[in-house]
Amino acid sequence: MGKTVRDHLVDTLEDLGQDQFKKFKTKLNTFPVKEGYGNIPRGRLEKADVLDVCDRLISFYREEYALEVTVELLADINERELADRLRKAAGTGSSAKGQQPGPSNSATGKEEEHFVDRYRVQLIQRTAPVEPILDLLHGTVLDDEQYQTVRSGSTNQEKMRKLYQLMPSWNKKCKDRFYEALKAKNRFLIEDLEGN
């Protein structure tokens, strides 16, 4: 069986020295990510080992974009040889820019990607208003602090990004509730996306 994206990331990051790995984690927290994505919070990276960082890369950015971010960060910390090796090992081209967020086409061995993951960018851009959705999630998916944090966003897009930043800790049931809330409050948007 071939190596997974996670395997390639682990192999590559394990080749970094301790100082370079620390630099990588520091830059990862401030890396200018594509629209629709958020940076991994510093608190989730400070004490993270290689396996933790790889898990966070994939959960925050999906497989293809996690590879792209890792390659760019390795180049930023002058580890170009490792960046090239990762790019070749994972079979990505010299630039993966312009790709839509989502899983790679390689077999992941997981069930089909959830609707709210598949349409992340579109949902962030087009969901309005966000508050009625938050109200439906409050108490079941979101606790008081999370509810207030998401509501503090100044635009609908910012609120949705804050909501998506919480998603790595959600299970399928939470995502299903989010989908149902979206469908109840933004039926036409969901129908449009499902028609694609």
LUMNUMAR-324194 format. One record per residue (C-alpha): residue number from 1; residue in three letters; chain; x, y, z. Coordinates in steps of 0.05 Angstrom, whole numbers, plus 5000, padded with zeros to 4 digits. Each point is the difference from the previous one (the first is absolute). Layout:
# LUMNUMAR-324194
(site NUM, 'ALA', 'A', (X, Y, Z))
...
# end
This chain:
# LUMNUMAR-324194
(site 1, 'MET', 'A', (5000, 5000, 5000))
(site 2, 'GLY', 'A', (5027, 5069, 4981))
(site 3, 'LYS', 'A', (5016, 5054, 5049))
(site 4, 'THR', 'A', (4946, 5050, 5020))
(site 5, 'VAL', 'A', (5009, 5075, 5000))
(site 6, 'ARG', 'A', (5006, 4997, 5075))
(site 7, 'ASP', 'A', (5057, 4949, 4994))
(site 8, 'HIS', 'A', (5037, 5046, 4952))
(site 9, 'LEU', 'A', (4990, 5060, 5047))
(site 10, 'VAL', 'A', (5025, 4960, 5060))
(site 11, 'ASP', 'A', (5061, 4974, 4963))
(site 12, 'THR', 'A', (5018, 5070, 4977))
(site 13, 'LEU', 'A', (4990, 5036, 5066))
(site 14, 'GLU', 'A', (5038, 4946, 5038))
(site 15, 'ASP', 'A', (5061, 5018, 4958))
(site 16, 'LEU', 'A', (5000, 5071, 5029))
(site 17, 'GLY', 'A', (5047, 5014, 5058))
(site 18, 'GLN', 'A', (4969, 5024, 5065))
(site 19, 'ASP', 'A', (5015, 5074, 4985))
(site 20, 'GLN', 'A', (4974, 4996, 4929))
(site 21, 'PHE', 'A', (4936, 4964, 5024))
(site 22, 'LYS', 'A', (4990, 5056, 5051))
(site 23, 'LYS', 'A', (5008, 5052, 4943))
(site 24, 'PHE', 'A', (4951, 4960, 4958))
(site 25, 'LYS', 'A', (4947, 5001, 5055))
(site 26, 'THR', 'A', (5010, 5075, 5012))
(site 27, 'LYS', 'A', (4992, 5016, 4926))
(site 28, 'LEU', 'A', (4941, 4954, 4994))
(site 29, 'ASN', 'A', (4962, 5042, 5050))
(site 30, 'THR', 'A', (5010, 5064, 4959))
(site 31, 'PHE', 'A', (5001, 4972, 4929))
(site 32, 'PRO', 'A', (4954, 5039, 4953))
(site 33, 'VAL', 'A', (4949, 4947, 4983))
(site 34, 'LYS', 'A', (4950, 5000, 4943))
(site 35, 'GLU', 'A', (4932, 5031, 5008))
(site 36, 'GLY', 'A', (4952, 4952, 5035))
(site 37, 'TYR', 'A', (5054, 4973, 5046))
(site 38, 'GLY', 'A', (5025, 5023, 5068))
(site 39, 'ASN', 'A', (5068, 4994, 5033))
(site 40, 'ILE', 'A', (5010, 4944, 5050))
(site 41, 'PRO', 'A', (4999, 5033, 5069))
(site 42, 'ARG', 'A', (5068, 5008, 5033))
(site 43, 'GLY', 'A', (4975, 4963, 5062))
(site 44, 'ARG', 'A', (4987, 4938, 4959))
(site 45, 'LEU', 'A', (5071, 5001, 4972))
(site 46, 'GLU', 'A', (5045, 5020, 5058))
(site 47, 'LYS', 'A', (5008, 4930, 5032))
(site 48, 'ALA', 'A', (4980, 4961, 4938))
(site 49, 'ASP', 'A', (5047, 4946, 4974))
(site 50, 'VAL', 'A', (5007, 4980, 4927))
(site 51, 'LEU', 'A', (4939, 4954, 5001))
(site 52, 'ASP', 'A', (4957, 5054, 5033))
(site 53, 'VAL', 'A', (5022, 5052, 4950))
(site 54, 'CYS', 'A', (4984, 4954, 4941))
(site 55, 'ASP', 'A', (4931, 4985, 5029))
(site 56, 'ARG', 'A', (4986, 5074, 5008))
(site 57, 'LEU', 'A', (5025, 5016, 4930))
(site 58, 'ILE', 'A', (4952, 4950, 4970))
(site 59, 'SER', 'A', (4941, 5017, 5044))
(site 60, 'PHE', 'A', (5007, 5075, 4989))
(site 61, 'TYR', 'A', (5020, 5000, 4926))
(site 62, 'ARG', 'A', (4979, 4933, 4970))
(site 63, 'GLU', 'A', (5053, 4956, 4966))
(site 64, 'GLU', 'A', (5018, 5038, 4936))
(site 65, 'TYR', 'A', (5004, 5068, 5031))
(site 66, 'ALA', 'A', (5037, 4972, 5061))
(site 67, 'LEU', 'A', (5054, 4976, 4951))
(site 68, 'GLU', 'A', (5002, 5068, 4966))
(site 69, 'VAL', 'A', (5006, 5037, 5067))
(site 70, 'THR', 'A', (5055, 4952, 5024))
(site 71, 'VAL', 'A', (5040, 5007, 4935))
(site 72, 'GLU', 'A', (4997, 5076, 5003))
(site 73, 'LEU', 'A', (5018, 5002, 5074))
(site 74, 'LEU', 'A', (5059, 4954, 4990))
(site 75, 'ALA', 'A', (5025, 5046, 4945))
(site 76, 'ASP', 'A', (4990, 5060, 5046))
(site 77, 'ILE', 'A', (5045, 4969, 5053))
(site 78, 'ASN', 'A', (5054, 4983, 4948))
(site 79, 'GLU', 'A', (4984, 4926, 4997))
(site 80, 'ARG', 'A', (4991, 5000, 4924))
(site 81, 'GLU', 'A', (5028, 4930, 4992))
(site 82, 'LEU', 'A', (4948, 4972, 5048))
(site 83, 'ALA', 'A', (4946, 5041, 4965))
(site 84, 'ASP', 'A', (5019, 4972, 4932))
(site 85, 'ARG', 'A', (5004, 4929, 5028))
(site 86, 'LEU', 'A', (4930, 5007, 5031))
(site 87, 'ARG', 'A', (4972, 5028, 4935))
(site 88, 'LYS', 'A', (5028, 4942, 4960))
(site 89, 'ALA', 'A', (4982, 4946, 5051))
(site 90, 'ALA', 'A', (4928, 5024, 5004))
(site 91, 'GLY', 'A', (4995, 5008, 4925))
(site 92, 'THR', 'A', (4979, 5073, 5000))
(site 93, 'GLY', 'A', (5020, 5047, 4945))
(site 94, 'SER', 'A', (5047, 5059, 5011))
(site 95, 'SER', 'A', (4940, 5042, 5020))
(site 96, 'ALA', 'A', (4933, 4979, 5027))
(site 97, 'LYS', 'A', (4973, 5071, 5002))
(site 98, 'GLY', 'A', (4929, 5011, 4976))
(site 99, 'GLN', 'A', (4974, 4934, 5025))
(site 100, 'GLN', 'A', (4935, 5000, 5037))
(site 101, 'PRO', 'A', (5002, 4976, 5072))
(site 102, 'GLY', 'A', (4982, 4927, 5006))
(site 103, 'PRO', 'A', (5032, 4932, 5007))
(site 104, 'SER', 'A', (5050, 4975, 4950))
(site 105, 'ASN', 'A', (4978, 4950, 4948))
(site 106, 'SER', 'A', (5044, 4947, 5031))
(site 107, 'ALA', 'A', (4964, 4946, 5038))
(site 108, 'THR', 'A', (4994, 5024, 5072))
(site 109, 'GLY', 'A', (4965, 4939, 5025))
(site 110, 'LYS', 'A', (4948, 5044, 5033))
(site 111, 'GLU', 'A', (4926, 5008, 4987))
(site 112, 'GLU', 'A', (4977, 5054, 4952))
(site 113, 'GLU', 'A', (5016, 5071, 5020))
(site 114, 'HIS', 'A', (4944, 5035, 5039))
(site 115, 'PHE', 'A', (4959, 5053, 4964))
(site 116, 'VAL', 'A', (5024, 5056, 5048))
(site 117, 'ASP', 'A', (5073, 4982, 4985))
(site 118, 'ARG', 'A', (4990, 4992, 4925))
(site 119, 'TYR', 'A', (4966, 5069, 4993))
(site 120, 'ARG', 'A', (5041, 5036, 5053))
(site 121, 'VAL', 'A', (5020, 5060, 4956))
(site 122, 'GLN', 'A', (4931, 5009, 4970))
(site 123, 'LEU', 'A', (4966, 4996, 5068))
(site 124, 'ILE', 'A', (5048, 5051, 5030))
(site 125, 'GLN', 'A', (4989, 5048, 4942))
(site 126, 'ARG', 'A', (4925, 4992, 4990))
(site 127, 'THR', 'A', (4968, 4985, 5067))
(site 128, 'ALA', 'A', (4960, 5060, 5026))
(site 129, 'PRO', 'A', (4978, 5014, 5052))
(site 130, 'VAL', 'A', (5041, 4955, 5047))
(site 131, 'GLU', 'A', (4966, 5015, 5067))
(site 132, 'PRO', 'A', (4938, 4956, 4988))
(site 133, 'ILE', 'A', (5046, 4941, 4985))
(site 134, 'LEU', 'A', (5040, 5014, 5064))
(site 135, 'ASP', 'A', (4935, 5002, 5040))
(site 136, 'LEU', 'A', (4982, 4930, 4976))
(site 137, 'LEU', 'A', (5070, 4974, 5017))
(site 138, 'HIS', 'A', (5004, 5034, 5068))
(site 139, 'GLY', 'A', (4995, 4950, 5057))
(site 140, 'THR', 'A', (5008, 4939, 4956))
(site 141, 'VAL', 'A', (5062, 5012, 4958))
(site 142, 'LEU', 'A', (5025, 5066, 5028))
(site 143, 'ASP', 'A', (5009, 5018, 5073))
(site 144, 'ASP', 'A', (4989, 5072, 5025))
(site 145, 'GLU', 'A', (5073, 5021, 4990))
(site 146, 'GLN', 'A', (5003, 4972, 4929))
(site 147, 'TYR', 'A', (4933, 5031, 4983))
(site 148, 'GLN', 'A', (5024, 5069, 5023))
(site 149, 'THR', 'A', (5068, 4993, 4965))
(site 150, 'VAL', 'A', (4967, 4984, 4933))
(site 151, 'ARG', 'A', (4948, 5056, 5009))
(site 152, 'SER', 'A', (5057, 5050, 5012))
(site 153, 'GLY', 'A', (5020, 4998, 4927))
(site 154, 'SER', 'A', (4985, 5065, 4965))
(site 155, 'THR', 'A', (4976, 4970, 4934))
(site 156, 'ASN', 'A', (4962, 4937, 4981))
(site 157, 'GLN', 'A', (5063, 4972, 4967))
(site 158, 'GLU', 'A', (5041, 5013, 5063))
(site 159, 'LYS', 'A', (4947, 4965, 5043))
(site 160, 'MET', 'A', (5000, 4940, 4954))
(site 161, 'ARG', 'A', (5076, 4996, 5001))
(site 162, 'LYS', 'A', (4998, 5001, 5077))
(site 163, 'LEU', 'A', (4948, 4945, 4998))
(site 164, 'TYR', 'A', (5044, 4958, 4953))
(site 165, 'GLN', 'A', (5060, 5009, 5046))
(site 166, 'LEU', 'A', (4961, 4961, 5052))
(site 167, 'MET', 'A', (4984, 4944, 4952))
(site 168, 'PRO', 'A', (5063, 4956, 5009))
(site 169, 'SER', 'A', (4972, 4981, 5069))
(site 170, 'TRP', 'A', (4931, 4981, 4971))
(site 171, 'ASN', 'A', (4976, 4930, 4986))
(site 172, 'LYS', 'A', (4953, 4981, 4943))
(site 173, 'LYS', 'A', (4938, 5012, 5044))
(site 174, 'CYS', 'A', (5022, 5072, 5011))
(site 175, 'LYS', 'A', (5011, 5010, 4926))
(site 176, 'ASP', 'A', (4932, 4970, 4986))
(site 177, 'ARG', 'A', (4968, 5050, 5048))
(site 178, 'PHE', 'A', (5037, 5057, 4965))
(site 179, 'TYR', 'A', (4975, 4975, 4933))
(site 180, 'GLU', 'A', (4929, 4996, 5026))
(site 181, 'ALA', 'A', (5005, 5071, 5028))
(site 182, 'LEU', 'A', (5026, 5025, 4934))
(site 183, 'LYS', 'A', (4944, 4965, 4963))
(site 184, 'ALA', 'A', (4947, 5028, 5047))
(site 185, 'LYS', 'A', (5025, 5072, 4995))
(site 186, 'ASN', 'A', (5032, 5002, 4930))
(site 187, 'ARG', 'A', (4959, 4949, 4961))
(site 188, 'PHE', 'A', (5012, 5031, 4932))
(site 189, 'LEU', 'A', (5076, 5004, 5009))
(site 190, 'ILE', 'A', (5003, 4927, 5021))
(site 191, 'GLU', 'A', (4955, 4979, 4942))
(site 192, 'ASP', 'A', (5046, 5039, 4952))
(site 193, 'LEU', 'A', (5063, 4966, 5027))
(site 194, 'GLU', 'A', (4968, 4931, 5000))
(site 195, 'GLY', 'A', (4980, 5011, 4928))
(site 196, 'ASN', 'A', (5073, 5007, 4980))
# end
